[in-house]
Amino acid sequence: MRISFLAIGAGLVLASLPTASDAQRADSDILPRSIALQHEGQQAQEAGDLNLAIDYYESALAADPRNRSAIIALAQVARAQGLPGKAIGFYREALLLEPNDVVALTGQGEALADKGALELAREKLAEAKRVCAEKCPQVAALEKTIHMSAEKKVVAAEAIIPKPVVTTSQN
């Protein structure tokens, strides 16, 4: 009787352990279903239906949470919707999976520049330049975004000219 309880307990423990196929899967092996859903999202995004694209990208992540491309696509949609803070969060998530992803680094830098955090954007630019030793179009795009955001700040500050206040003395 005691042996059967031990055998059942050992069986339950062994059954709860992950299988070798799950443990052996490489990080770059994204499930095909996730990739298919991501492609559907790209088509919806290209057609201009951002809400449908978000649905597909989120479904792709539900199928495989390690699909970094789907996370980056969600960040790009968030930027297109004018939500740089949300985009920064998605890019951060992608960078947790792969810290040297040039697309995620530069995308996060562009979102930071959109938000007005130019110093943080410059830090991302330096990181992207370190990762991408050769000329990368993403690095050039980030440089341009930072430059344009810096000009917007200066123009905005110069556009606000205080008007003199005329006071009349009442005696």
Buried (B, 14 or more C-beta within 10 A) or exposed (E): EEEEEEEEEEEEEEEEEEEEEEEEEEEEEBBEEBBBBBEBBBEBBEEEBBEBBBBBBBBBBEBBBBBBBBBBBBBBBBBEEEBBEBBBBBBBBBBEBBEEBBBBBBBBBBBBBBBEBBEBBBBBBEBBBEBBEEEBEBBEBBBEBBEEBBEEEEEEEEEEEEEEEEEEEEE
